């Protein structure tokens, strides 16, 4: 948990620095490309059969929702103070029951 929080804070700081010179869509692309780099060894070992699912439509919807959430969070990180953006992200469990 500590390592996860540390890496998440590092990602937030990196997004804050990158957002000074790059547009938000490019920062999201770089983050997604780095995630794909970690996925490549798994795909290399299992092949495309490792991605087979019976619920393809639901996975597409979840992926698009996750992409939109990442875009919005990175936008907030670029525009707000880092502490405020992370605090809003950590308060998510308070707002989900309302929505």
N, C-alpha and C positions, 0 to 999 in steps of 0.2 A: 504494500500500500504506500509506503514511504517512497519507494522508487517510482511508482506510478505518479504520485503527486509531484515528485521532483522532475520527471520527464515532461509532465503536462505543463508545469511552470516554465520549463525550458522551451517548450514549443510555443507557449504564449509570448515569451520574450523574443524568440526568433521571429514570430509573426509580426510583433510590434516593430522590430528593426527592419524587416523586409518590406513592410507596408509603407515605409518612408519613400522607397524608390520604385516599387513594383505595384501595379494595380491589383486589386483584391482577387480577381479571377486568376491571375498568374500565381499568387501565393497559394491559392487553393489547388491549382494544378501541381505546383511543386510538392505540396504535402501529399497529394494523391499519388504522384509519381514515386515518392519515397516509400509510401505504403505498398505500392506495387513491387518495388525492389525486394521488400521482405516477403512478398507472396511468391515471387518467381522460383525460389528453391523448392517450395512445396508443390507448385505446379510442375516443375521439372521432374520431380519424383513420381507424382501421381498422374500427370497428364491432364488433359481436359476432363477426364472422367471424374476427377476430384471435385469438379464444379457441377456435376449432374444433380438435379433436384426435381422434385415433383411439383414444386410451387414456384415456378419461374416468375410469374406475374407479381406475386407478393414480394419476391426478392428484388425485382426491379423497382417496385414502389418504395420499399425500404431503402434501397440504395439511393434513389432520387431524394427521398426525405432526408437521409443522412448527408447527402451532398449539399442540399439547401441549408441544413442546420450548420454545417461547417462553414459555408459561405457567410451566413449571418453572424456566426460567432467570430470569424476572422474579421468581418467588417466592424463588429463591436470592439474587438481588440485594437484595430487600427484607429478608431475614432475616440474611444474612451480611455481613461487611465486604466492601466493594466489591472490594478487592484479592483476597480469597479466592475470591469468586464468579467473577471474571474468570480467575484462575489455574486454577480447575476447568474453566472453559470452554476455555481454551487447552490443557489436558491431554487433551482429547477424543481426539486421534489415538492416544494411548497406550492408551486403554480400548477402542476400537472393535475391534481384532483379538481381544481377549479375549472380547468379547460375541459 
